[in-house]
């Protein structure tokens, strides 16, 4: 495949995959009505020779932090010398970021080859969602590349998610809060029950700190019914922050395992107190693997965490002015963002660039953000669910605040920078789609810091 034809063939293959999005909407409705199941996904994987049965899997679910936690676990396993697949969603800049091996996204050529192989099978199969196909691409690619471990992030929920066809060595569940309530349920207990659907009989599950007692009770109940050993970070891991700066943070970790107590000083190139919670989950996940016969040393955990990369989560893309991009998209994650931001703001005025998806608790997010910001701009990404910036401004007005709606996002970023002074902090947040759009603008029109994915 020549470079000239590669791009057009890649776009054609990607367009074919996205043609299945309508089925995804139908199945989300079915999930809300209790009619959805994974039979089509299992049938398709059987047609492929069950690639999900190759390799050793770690499965990560939760509301906040599951992608970061998955990335940390994968980075540690890579530092231990393993060949590691990582499947996450959604992507930040490019679709191929969802499917990585040893930190490298799937190539366009490999994607096209797989889609060409899948196409006649999909035409035989009938209705299936684009995310189920995407998960199948990941499983198939990982099996073909003979990876040792696969770290898989749940797409939505857990019990009925397309990834819940794997048999993981360890399941990890990060903190749970309100999100996707039309599909997962209106109570924390109901949401936790869906997330806890990834827990497998007699397989260990690592559970992060839970801010809602009903979430922990629900998860413990599911695990007890399945005789699944539960490892709680609250009981087994202690994290003590030591230092936080624009390059990352340093923390002391102490954790208990059957072979004794472990302790050490760690560096993490990710900002935010919530990332320390995710690091606790990743450390405990590795500790549980060690109880199963693996031997991943503390020095390896330290090396893996020091090299983890997870963009768009309190990511600093400029230091002068200070520009932070974050993917927080519900009141719970906004609150955590603001608490972490206090460590970096140092009295700076905050210029906010906000954009959200129309199906989120936008008012809840704005009530937290607006009192903290000096100036507010509203914009949106090209995603079809994006909230209209003018309507966002009307919501702000109804809450007693004035903002400015600007489209497209390129002009909004420019307006924000014009407003920023030497001591300002520009915060772009509200959805992963807005974060990705701003990140893309910064990549193309400004001087990016190291760490951006290359363009496809």
C-alpha positions in Angstrom: 0.0 0.0 0.0 1.6 3.3 -1.1 1.4 6.4 1.1 -0.7 8.0 -1.6 -3.4 5.3 -1.6 -3.0 4.6 2.1 -4.8 7.7 3.2 -7.7 7.3 0.9 -8.1 3.7 1.7 -7.8 4.4 5.4 -10.6 7.0 5.2 -12.7 4.6 3.2 -12.3 1.9 5.8 -12.9 4.3 8.6 -16.1 5.6 6.9 -17.3 2.1 6.5 -16.8 1.4 10.2 -18.6 4.6 11.1 -21.5 3.6 8.9 -22.5 1.3 11.8 -23.1 4.1 14.2 -26.8 4.1 13.7 -26.8 0.5 15.1 -25.0 1.8 18.1 -27.8 4.3 18.8 -30.4 1.5 18.5 -28.5 -0.7 20.9 -28.1 2.1 23.4 -31.9 2.4 23.4 -32.1 -1.4 23.8 -29.8 -1.3 26.7 -31.9 1.4 28.4 -35.0 -0.9 27.8 -33.2 -4.0 29.1 -33.2 -5.7 25.6 -29.5 -5.4 24.7 -27.2 -8.5 24.8 -23.8 -9.5 23.6 -24.8 -12.3 21.4 -23.9 -10.6 18.1 -20.5 -9.7 19.5 -19.8 -13.2 20.6 -21.0 -14.5 17.2 -18.7 -12.2 15.3 -15.7 -13.1 17.5 -16.4 -16.8 16.9 -16.3 -16.1 13.1 -12.8 -14.5 13.8 -11.6 -17.5 15.7 -12.2 -15.9 19.1 -9.1 -13.6 19.2 -10.2 -12.3 22.6 -9.1 -15.6 24.1 -5.5 -14.9 23.2 -3.3 -13.1 25.7 -3.8 -12.2 29.3 -6.4 -9.5 29.9 -6.8 -6.7 32.5 -10.3 -5.2 32.4 -10.9 -1.7 33.7 -14.3 -0.1 34.3 -15.5 2.9 36.3 -16.9 6.5 35.8 -13.7 8.5 36.3 -10.1 7.5 35.7 -10.5 4.2 33.9 -8.6 5.3 30.9 -5.8 6.8 33.0 -5.6 3.7 35.2 -5.5 1.4 32.1 -2.7 3.5 30.7 -0.8 3.3 33.9 -1.1 -0.5 34.1 -0.1 -0.9 30.5 3.0 1.3 31.1 4.1 -0.7 34.1 3.7 -4.0 32.2 5.7 -2.6 29.3 8.4 -1.5 31.7 8.4 -5.2 32.9 9.4 -6.3 29.4 6.0 -7.5 28.3 4.5 -7.0 24.8 1.3 -5.0 25.8 -1.9 -4.1 24.0 -4.0 -1.2 25.2 -7.6 -0.6 24.1 -9.2 2.6 25.2 -12.0 5.0 24.2 -12.8 7.5 23.1 -9.8 8.8 21.2 -8.3 12.2 21.7 -7.0 13.1 18.2 -7.1 10.1 15.9 -9.1 6.9 15.9 -6.0 4.7 15.8 -5.1 5.9 19.4 -7.8 3.5 20.7 -5.7 0.5 19.7 -2.1 0.5 20.8 0.7 -2.0 21.2 3.6 -0.9 23.4 2.4 2.7 23.2 2.2 2.7 19.4 -1.2 3.2 17.7 -2.3 0.6 15.1 -1.0 1.6 11.7 -3.4 2.7 9.0 -2.2 -0.2 6.8 -3.0 -2.7 9.5 -6.4 -1.1 10.1 -7.3 -1.2 6.4 -6.2 -4.9 6.1 -8.3 -5.9 9.1 -11.4 -3.9 7.8 -11.1 -5.5 4.4 -11.1 -8.9 6.0 -14.0 -8.0 8.2 -16.2 -6.5 5.6 -17.6 -9.7 4.0 -18.1 -11.2 7.4 -20.0 -8.2 8.7 -22.2 -8.3 5.6 -23.1 -11.9 6.6 -23.6 -11.0 10.2 -26.1 -8.2 10.0 -26.8 -5.7 12.8 -23.8 -5.0 15.0 -22.6 -1.7 16.5 -19.5 0.2 15.4 -18.0 -0.1 19.0 -18.4 -3.8 18.9 -16.6 -3.9 15.6 -13.9 -1.6 17.0 -13.4 -3.9 20.0 -13.2 -6.8 17.6 -10.5 -5.0 15.6 -8.5 -4.5 18.8 -8.8 -8.1 19.9 -8.0 -9.4 16.4 -5.0 -7.1 16.1 -3.6 -8.0 19.5 -4.0 -11.7 18.8 -2.2 -11.3 15.4 0.6 -9.4 17.1 0.9 -12.1 19.8 0.9 -9.7 22.7 1.5 -10.9 26.2 -1.0 -8.7 28.0 -4.0 -6.7 26.9 -5.3 -3.8 29.1 -8.9 -3.1 28.1 -11.0 -0.1 29.1 -14.7 -0.5 29.2 -16.5 1.7 26.7 -19.8 2.3 28.6 -21.0 0.6 31.7 -19.6 -2.8 32.0 -22.1 -5.7 32.1 -23.3 -5.2 28.5 -20.2 -3.4 27.1 -18.7 -5.0 24.0 -15.5 -5.6 25.9 -17.2 -7.8 28.5 -16.6 -10.9 26.4 -13.0 -11.3 27.8 -12.0 -13.5 30.7 -9.5 -11.2 32.6 -6.9 -12.1 35.0 -7.8 -9.1 37.1 -10.7 -6.6 36.9 -10.3 -3.1 38.1 -13.1 -0.7 39.0 -12.3 3.0 39.5 -14.5 5.5 41.3 -18.2 5.5 40.3 -20.5 8.5 40.1 -23.5 9.7 38.1 -23.1 9.4 34.3 -25.0 7.9 31.3 -28.0 7.6 33.6 -30.5 7.0 30.8 -28.7 3.7 30.1 -27.1 2.7 33.4 -29.8 3.7 35.8 -30.7 6.6 38.0 -29.1 5.5 41.3 -25.5 5.0 42.3 -26.3 1.4 43.2 -27.8 0.7 39.8 -24.8 2.3 38.0 -22.4 0.3 40.2 -24.3 -2.9 39.4 -23.7 -2.2 35.6 -20.0 -1.3 36.2 -19.6 -4.4 38.4 -20.8 -6.6 35.6 -17.1 -7.0 34.6 -16.4 -8.9 37.8 -15.8 -12.6 37.0 -16.3 -15.7 39.1 -13.2 -16.5 41.2 -11.2 -13.7 39.6 -9.8 -10.9 41.7 -11.2 -7.4 41.4 -9.4 -4.2 42.5 -11.7 -1.5 43.7 -10.6 2.1 43.9 -11.8 4.6 46.5 -15.6 5.0 46.2 -17.1 8.4 47.2 -20.6 6.8 47.4 -21.2 4.0 50.0 -23.8 2.5 47.8 -21.3 1.9 45.0 -18.9 0.0 47.3 -21.8 -2.0 48.8 -23.0 -3.0 45.3 -19.6 -4.0 44.1 -18.9 -6.0 47.2 -22.2 -7.8 46.9 -21.5 -8.8 43.2 -18.0 -10.0 44.1 -19.3 -12.1 47.1 -21.9 -13.8 44.9 -19.2 -14.7 42.4 -16.6 -15.7 45.0 -14.3 -13.0 43.5 -11.6 -11.8 45.9 -11.9 -8.0 46.4 -8.8 -5.8 46.9 -9.7 -2.3 48.1 -7.2 0.5 47.6 -8.6 2.1 50.7 -7.4 -0.8 52.8 -4.2 -1.8 51.1 -2.6 1.3 49.5 -1.6 4.6 51.1 -0.6 7.5 48.9 1.1 10.6 50.3 1.6 13.6 47.9 5.1 15.1 48.1 5.3 17.6 45.4 3.2 18.9 42.4 4.4 21.1 39.6 3.8 21.7 35.9 5.9 18.7 35.0 3.9 16.3 37.1 3.9 15.1 40.7 5.8 13.1 43.2 4.2 10.9 45.8 5.0 8.3 48.4 3.2 5.0 48.1 2.9 2.2 50.6 1.0 -1.0 49.9 0.4 -4.3 51.5 0.7 -7.7 49.8 0.9 -11.3 51.2 4.7 -11.1 51.0 4.8 -8.0 53.1 4.7 -4.2 53.0 6.2 -2.3 50.0 7.0 1.4 50.0 8.7 3.9 47.7 8.8 7.3 46.1 7.2 7.7 42.7 7.0 10.3 40.0 4.0 10.7 37.7 3.9 13.0 34.7 0.2 13.4 35.1 -1.4 16.2 37.1 -4.3 16.1 39.5 -5.1 14.5 42.9 -7.4 12.1 41.1 -4.4 10.7 39.2 -3.0 9.6 42.6 -6.1 7.6 43.1 -5.6 6.0 39.7 -2.0 5.3 40.5 -3.1 3.5 43.7 -5.4 1.3 41.6 -2.6 0.5 39.1 -0.1 -0.3 41.8 -2.6 -2.7 43.5 -3.5 -4.3 40.2 0.2 -5.1 39.7 0.5 -6.4 43.3 -2.5 -8.7 42.7 -0.8 -10.0 39.5 2.3 -10.8 41.6 0.1 -12.9 43.9 -0.8 -14.9 40.8 2.8 -15.9 40.1 4.2 -12.9 38.3 7.2 -11.0 39.5 7.0 -7.3 38.7 9.4 -5.5 40.9 8.8 -2.2 42.7 11.5 -0.6 40.6 9.6 -1.6 37.5 6.4 -0.1 38.8 8.3 3.1 39.4 9.7 3.1 35.9 6.3 2.4 34.4 4.5 5.2 36.2 7.2 7.7 35.4 6.7 7.2 31.7 2.9 6.9 31.5 1.3 9.1 28.8 -2.4 10.0 28.8 -3.3 13.2 27.0 -6.2 15.6 27.6 -6.4 15.0 31.4 -5.1 18.2 33.2 -2.7 18.3 30.3 -0.5 21.4 30.1 0.0 22.4 26.5 1.6 25.8 27.2 3.4 27.3 30.2 3.4 30.9 29.0 0.6 31.5 29.2 -0.4 28.5 31.3 -2.9 26.5 29.2 -4.6 23.4 30.6 -6.8 21.0 28.7 -9.0 18.6 30.6 -11.7 16.1 29.6 -14.0 16.5 32.7 -17.6 16.0 31.5 -19.7 15.7 34.6 -20.0 17.6 37.9 -18.1 15.0 39.8 -15.0 15.2 37.5 -15.3 19.0 37.4 -15.1 19.1 41.2 -12.0 17.0 41.2 -10.5 19.1 38.5 -11.1 22.3 40.4 -9.6 20.8 43.6 -6.5 19.8 41.7 -6.3 23.1 39.9 -5.9 24.9 43.2 -2.4 23.5 43.4 -1.4 25.1 40.1 -3.5 28.3 40.0 -1.5 30.1 42.7 -3.9 33.1 42.6 -4.0 33.3 38.8 -7.2 34.5 37.2 -8.9 31.7 35.3 -10.1 32.2 31.7 -12.5 29.4 30.9 -13.2 27.9 27.5 -16.1 25.6 28.0 -17.9 23.2 25.6 -20.1 20.2 26.5 -22.2 17.4 25.0 -25.9 18.0 25.1 -26.6 14.8 27.0 -24.6 15.8 30.0 -25.4 17.7 33.3 -24.3 21.0 31.9 -25.9 23.1 34.6 -24.2 21.1 37.3 -20.8 21.7 35.7 -21.4 25.4 35.2 -22.5 25.9 38.8 -19.1 24.6 39.9 -17.0 26.3 37.2 -18.5 29.8 36.8 -17.8 31.1 40.3 -14.2 30.2 39.9 -13.5 31.9 36.6 -12.9 35.6 35.7 -13.8 35.3 32.0 -15.8 32.7 30.2 -16.0 31.7 26.6 -18.2 29.0 25.1 -17.5 27.0 22.0 -18.0 23.5 20.6 -16.4 20.7 18.7 -17.7 19.3 15.5 -19.2 16.3 17.3 -23.0 16.0 16.6 -23.8 15.9 20.3 -22.1 19.2 21.0 -24.1 21.8 22.9 -24.7 25.0 21.0 -22.4 27.7 22.4 -25.1 30.4 22.3 -27.4 28.1 24.3 -24.5 27.5 26.8 -24.2 31.3 27.2 -28.0 31.5 27.9 -27.6 28.9 30.6 -24.7 30.9 32.1 -26.9 34.0 32.0 -29.7 32.2 33.9 -27.2 31.4 36.6 -26.2 35.0 36.9 -23.0 35.0 34.8 -22.0 36.5 31.5 -19.9 34.8 28.9 -19.1 35.0 25.2 -20.1 32.4 22.6 -17.6 32.0 19.8 -17.4 29.6 16.9 -15.4 27.9 15.5 -13.1 26.7 18.2 -10.1 28.2 16.5 -11.5 31.7 17.0 -12.5 30.8 20.6 -9.0 29.8 21.5 -7.6 33.0 19.9 -10.1 35.1 21.9 -9.1 33.3 25.1 -5.4 34.0 24.5 -6.1 37.6 23.7 -7.8 37.9 27.1 -5.1 36.1 29.0 -2.5 38.2 30.9 0.8 37.1 32.2 -0.8 35.7 35.4 -3.8 34.1 33.7 -4.6 30.4 33.4 -6.5 29.2 30.4 -8.7 26.2 31.2 -10.4 24.3 28.4 -12.8 21.7 29.6 -16.4 20.3 29.6 -16.1 17.3 27.3 -13.4 15.1 25.7 -14.6 16.3 22.4 -13.9 20.0 23.3 -10.6 18.9 24.8 -9.6 17.1 21.6 -10.7 20.1 19.5 -8.6 22.6 21.5 -5.7 20.2 21.5 -6.0 19.9 17.8 -6.0 23.7 17.4 -2.9 24.0 19.6 -1.2 21.3 17.5 -1.8 23.1 14.3 -1.6 26.8 15.1 0.6 27.1 18.2 3.8 25.6 19.5 3.0 22.3 21.1 4.9 20.8 23.9 6.4 17.3 23.4 4.0 14.4 23.7 1.5 15.1 21.0 0.6 12.2 18.7 1.7 12.7 15.1 -0.9 13.5 12.5 -2.2 10.6 10.5 
